[in-house]
Amino acid sequence: MENYNSIMSWLVLSQLSSIKPNKWVQLSEQHNLTIDELCRLPSDDWLTIGIHPSIVEKRSKATHLAELAIHFLSKNSDVQCTYYSASDYPQSLRLLSHPPAVLFIRGNNSNLHDRQLAIVGSRHASKNGQYTAKSFAQDVAEQGIVITSGLARGIDSQAHLGALNASNGRTIAVLGCGIDICYPKYNQGLFDKIIQRNGTVVSEFLPNTPPRPHHFPCRNRIVAMLSTGVLLVEAKIRSGSLITCNLAADMGKDVFAVPGNINHPLSEGANWLIQQGAKLITSSADILNEFNVYTVAEEKPDSKRKGLAIDPILDSVDYDVTPLYEIIKRSKLSSSDVLTALLEHELQGLVTAVPGGYLKLRGE
């Protein structure tokens, strides 16, 4: 294994997390040692150079866990491991107050160093929110920008899918568990497709580490710091997605938010962010402009634009769920005509059927 000693050393140090990676580097430089030499010092010498006894006591367990991780890497050639002092470690992560000491990577490592847009939001997103995340991700990925998210249900999943729908689109999934675990399990197909399609799956946690609630804030800080900007589509005011956006803002990143219905709880987070100064986004072009990427919008035929503008069915469907009886009432058409027209619009991707009625898809 290339760089075996360095990987082993940083795996040990990653399990002694009360000392930050940059502090280990400072300690090694202070005593004119390499990180590998520092890790090979006897425990008594660790105490002599000022490492706290409580950390020294954990050294044996940390070494055992590191050996298990090395064994995993030796059996899984598709998994790479980079570390804090390595040349291929993402520079942006070094700016964190407590950066990950190691990163396990499956897929295309170079994606971590390319320009990225993080897309985050609710696990329980509305149909319209999912559509927005997916379509924005596809448009942005078409321009060569990597889409980064957390592989969760809802907005995260749609962001990854949108990127994969783009020609040569790339996406990064940051995990809150070990690199060998897909969470949630039903996203295994998406997990595999990301790797197969030139994407990247990354985790700071040792292999076989199960998902735990406190892991996800750790994951979110990596999502925020890898990216040039973060887009919030839908989220409640108290959510991990808001934490990701606030961290990005604190680090000088661009924060974008899609506004929503003021009466919808999933709009609270984005609307609040906009009040705090996030950039209001109504189309993928808004994001691309901020990234200094300019595209020529495809011109739609006049006949189609005029047809949609005067379509009584489309005008009768809201961006929130609209009951069928309300669509019939507004359009003043028969129920059979309404159902026929709704089916046609659904096939065109203009509306979608949801529990309780229909909703208009944003962007049309």
N, C-alpha and C positions, 0 to 999 in steps of 0.2 A: 504493500500500500504506500503510495507516494505521500511524503511528509508524515510518516507514521508517528514519529516522536512528537511533532508539533500538535498533531491532531489528538494524540493521547493526552498530552499536557493540558490542552485547552478543554478537553472533555472533563478532566478532573476538576479544573478550575471552574467550569460551568456549574458544577454541583456544590461549589463553595460560594454561593451567590451573594453572601453578605459583603464580599469584596468585589467591587466593580472591575470589569476587564481592564480599563485604563489604569486603575490602581495597581493591578498585578504588573502591568508593563512598567509603571513608575518604580515599583518595588524592585523589579529585576534590574532596571537601569541604575538605580541607586546603589545596588550592591555589585554592579558590573557583571551581571549574569544574564544569560539568555533565559527565556521562559522555560525551555526544556531543562536547563541546569537548575533553575529555581525549583521546579517540580521534583527534581531528583534529590534535593537536599533532605537529609534526615529530619525527622520531626523536631528534634531538639534544636536544630539550627533554625527551623522556622520560628520557634519560640524566641530564639536569640535575636533574630532580625525584626521582632516586634509583631509577629502574627499572633492574634489572640488565641488563647488555649481552646476556646470553644470551637474555633475553626479547625485547629489542629486535630481535635478529637473526631471531627467529621471526615478527616482525610482518608481513612481506611475505607469507609463506605463509598466515598466519592470515587476512589480508585477502582473499587469493585464495579460500580455502575459504568465507569468509563470502559473497563475491560469488556463488559457485556455489549456496549455500543460498538466497540472495535470489532467484536465477533460478528455483530449484525452487519457491519459494513463489509467485512470480508466475505460474507455469504450473499450480499446483495450489491452486485457491481453497478446496478442502475442508480444507486444512492450515493451522492457526493456529500462531503462534509467540509465546509469552510469555517474559518475561525477568525477571531478578532484581529489578529496581526497578519492575516494572509492578504496577498495582493488582490485576490478576487473577492474579498469581503466587501459588501456594498458600503461605499463611503458615507452615504446618507445616514446609515444606522449608527455610525460612530458619533453622530451628533446627539444621540439620545443620552439622557442622564444616566441610564443603566442599560446599555446596549447588550444584546445577546452575545454570550461568549462564543457560541457555535451556532451554525445553521446547517440543518440537513436539507438536501435539495434533491428532488427528482425532476428530470426533464432538462429544459434548456436554461443553463446557469446564466447565460448572457442577458436574458430578459431582465434580470435584477438590476442591470446597469443601464437599461434603456429608459426613455421617458415614459412615465406611467400616469394614468388617471385611476384613482381609487373610486369605486362606486359602492356606497354603503346604504343601508336602510333596514326597514323592518323585516323580520322573519314572517310576519303575517300581513304582507303587503296586499293592497287591493289589486284587482285585475289591471286597472289603469296604471298603477304604480309599477307593476311587473312589466307591462308593455313599455312604459317609459324607460325603465332601466335597460331593458333588452335592446330597444331600438337605439338609444343613445350610445350604448356600449358598442353596438355594431358600427354605427357611423364613425365613432372616434377611432375604433380599431382599424377601420378601412384606411385611415390616414397614417397607419404605422405606429400608433400610440398603444402601449400595452395597458390592458385593463386589469386592475388588481382588486381583489376582494377576499372574503373570508370563507367561501364555500358553504355558508349557511343557507337555509331555506329562504325563500322569498327573494328580496332584492339581490342578495349576493349571487344566488344561483342564476338569476336572469342576466346579471351582468356578465358572468362567465359564458353563458350560452350565447349572448349577443356577440361577444368577442369572437367566439368560435364560428359564428355564422358569417363573419367578415372574411373576405378573401385574404388569406395569409394572416388572419387575425391571431393575436397572441394574448394569453391571459395568465395571471399568477394567482394561485390560491394559497393563502397563508393559513396554516392550521393552528388550532388550539389543542393539539394532541400530537402523538408521535407520527413520524413520517410514514409509518406502516399502517396507520389507522385512518379510515375514511369516516368522518363524522359531519353530518348525519349519514347513517349507513345507506339510505336510499339514494344518496348522491354518488355511489360507487361508479356508476356508468359515466357520470360527468367527471369525476376524479380521473378515471382512466383516459377519457377522451382529451382532457387538458394535457396530459403527458404525451399522448400519441400525436397531438396536433401542434407540437412545437411550443407548448406552454410549460409552466413551471409550478411545482408544488413545493412549499418550503415550510419548515418548522424549526423552532429553537428547542423543542422538547426531545428528550431521548426517545429512541424507538421503544415501542410498547407502553408509552405513557398514555393513559386514558384521558379523555376530555374531562376537565374539571371547571367549575364556574370561574375560579380565579385565573384560569389560563387565558380566557378570552380578552380581558383587558390587555394582557401581554401581547396577544396576537394583534389586537387593534393598533397598538403603538407601532408595530412593524408595518402594518398596512398603511398607516398615515405617513411614516417616514420614508418608505420606499418611493412614494408617489410625489409627483410635482404638484398635484392638486387633488382634492377630495370632493366628490359630488354626493350630496345627500338627496335621495329621492323621496322616501317616506319614513317617518320615525316619530315615535312619541317623544315628549319633552324630556323624559327620563329614560335614556336608552344608551347602550354601548356605542351606537352609531354617533350619537351626539358627543360622546367622549372622544371618539376618533376625530371628529371634526374640530373639536376644541383643541386637541393636541396638535393637529395640523396647523391651526391658526397660530397657536403659541410658537410654533417653529417657523413661522413665516411662509407657510404654504398657502396656495390659493384654496379657498373654500367656496364651493358652489352649492346652491340649493334650488330645488324645483318647488315653487309655491303650490299651495293646495287650498282646498275648501276650508274656510275658517271654522266651520262647524264639525270637521272631521278630525278625530283624535290623532290620526296618523299624519296630519298636516302640521301639528303643533311644532314638531322639531324643526322642520324646514322653515316655517314662517318665523319662528323665533330666531333662527340663525340669520335670516335676511334682515330682521330688525337689528341684529348685532353687527351687521356689516358684510355678511356673506353675499356673494354675487348671485343675483336672481337669474335663473336659467329657464328659458322656455323652449329652447331647441338645442340640438347638438351643435349647431353652428355657433351658438354663444360660447360654448366651451372651446371649440376649435379656434375661434377668434382670440380667446384669451391665451391659447397655446401658440398664437401666431401661425396658425394653419388656416389657409383660406381656400375654399372650394367654390366651384360654380354650381349653384343649385340646379337640379334637373327641372326643366320647364315642363309643366303638365299641359296637355292639350286644353285649349279654351273650352271645348265642348264638355270635357269632364268637369272642369272647375265650375262652369255655369250649371251643369246638371246637379252637382252636389249642393251648390248654393241654394237652389230652389227645391231641393228634395224634401218633401213634407215629412218623410219618415226620419231622415237624418236630423232634421231640425227638431224633431220631437223627442230625441234621445239625449239625455244629459251625460256629462262626464262622470256623474255618480249613478248608482243603480236606479233605473227608471222602470217601474212596473209596466207590464204589457198593457193593462187597462188604461194607464195614463198615456201611453204612446197612441193607442187607438183614439182616445179622447182628443188629444192635441192635433193629430193628423186629420181627423174627421174622415177616416177611411174605414172600410169594413175590416173585420178581424182577419178574414182570409187574405185580403190584399196586404194588410200590415205584416202578417206572418211570412208571406211570400217575399215581400220587400226586405224584411229583416234577414231572411236567409241569404238573399243575394248580397246584402251589405256585409253579412258575416263572412261570406266566402271571399269578398274583396278586402277583408281586414279592416273594415270601417267601424264595425260594432262587434261586440261579443256578448254571448249569452252568459249570464251569471245567476246564482240563486237569487230569486226575487225579481228578475227582469232582465234588462239589457243595459249596457253602457257604451258610450261612444269612446273610441280609442283616440287618444290624444295624438295630435300631429296631422289629422286629416281635416 
